[in-house]
């Protein structure tokens, strides 16, 4: 499910390569670390440069997907804290994810309703254009 685009060497990859592989910017990777969203300590070279491992990139994918569904940073941080804490809080993780799932489903229902309106308007325009009656479509006049 959470596959990295390419194999990641055991020694890890640079932040630039991690950005390319994960599809997020270098700035975003640094932000995720500062914001406490990363569940492992990102390795560093002797010179202090970040080295991302496959597990890091998979977790970044989790964060990115949760964010794409509208999960606030604070909730992603809470989830990361729970995961980082290890076993024993699985029920809390489940509750957090189930609550977010309910929010996502509500958003999807709203989007579906909005899409239905758009589809209706498209059908009206197509029908009127085909019938040669497009000029009778309502438009506000000064």
GIMO-V330607 format. One record per residue. N is the residue number from 1. PSI is psi as a letter, one per 20 degrees, with the letter a starting at -180 (none if undefined). OMEGA is omega as a letter, one per 20 degrees, with the letter a starting at -180 (NA if undefined). NEAR is the number of other C-alpha atoms within 10 Angstrom. Layout:
((N PSI OMEGA NEAR) (N PSI OMEGA NEAR))
This chain:
((1 g r 4) (2 n a 11) (3 q r 11) (4 q a 15) (5 h a 11) (6 r r 9) (7 q r 10) (8 p r 17) (9 q r 10) (10 h r 10) (11 i r 12) (12 a a 22) (13 q r 19) (14 r r 17) (15 h r 18) (16 g r 17) (17 h r 15) (18 h r 25) (19 g r 19) (20 g a 13) (21 h a 18) (22 i r 22) (23 j r 15) (24 r a 15) (25 r r 14) (26 g r 17) (27 g a 11) (28 g r 14) (29 g r 20) (30 g r 13) (31 g r 13) (32 g r 19) (33 g a 15) (34 h a 10) (35 i r 13) (36 k a 16) (37 i a 23) (38 p a 24) (39 i r 20) (40 r r 16) (41 p a 10) (42 p a 15) (43 q r 16) (44 q r 13) (45 r r 11) (46 h r 7) (47 j r 6) (48 j r 8) (49 q a 12) (50 q r 19) (51 o a 19) (52 p r 25) (53 r a 19) (54 g r 20) (55 h r 16) (56 g a 20) (57 h r 25) (58 g r 16) (59 h r 18) (60 h r 25) (61 g r 19) (62 g a 15) (63 g a 20) (64 g r 19) (65 g r 12) (66 g r 18) (67 h r 14) (68 h r 10) (69 j r 14) (70 j r 13) (71 p r 18) (72 q r 12) (73 g a 16) (74 h r 12) (75 h r 16) (76 g r 23) (77 g r 18) (78 g r 16) (79 g r 20) (80 h r 20) (81 g r 16) (82 g r 17) (83 g a 18) (84 h a 13) (85 i r 11) (86 a a 9) (87 q r 8) (88 i a 10) (89 k a 11) (90 h r 12) (91 h r 9) (92 g r 14) (93 g a 17) (94 g r 12) (95 g a 11) (96 g a 15) (97 h r 17) (98 h r 12) (99 g r 11) (100 h r 18) (101 g r 15) (102 g r 11) (103 g r 15) (104 g r 15) (105 h r 11) (106 g r 12) (107 g r 14) (108 g r 13) (109 g r 12) (110 g r 12) (111 g r 12) (112 g r 12) (113 g r 12) (114 h r 12) (115 h r 12) (116 h r 12) (117 g r 12) (118 g r 12) (119 g r 12) (120 g a 12) (121 h r 12) (122 g r 12) (123 g r 12) (124 g a 14) (125 g r 15) (126 g a 14) (127 g a 13) (128 h r 15) (129 g r 13) (130 h a 10) (131 i a 9) (132 k a 10) (133 k a 12) (134 h a 14) (135 i r 9) (136 j r 8) (137 q a 11) (138 p r 7) (139 p a 7) (140 q r 5) (141 q r 4) (142 none NA 3))
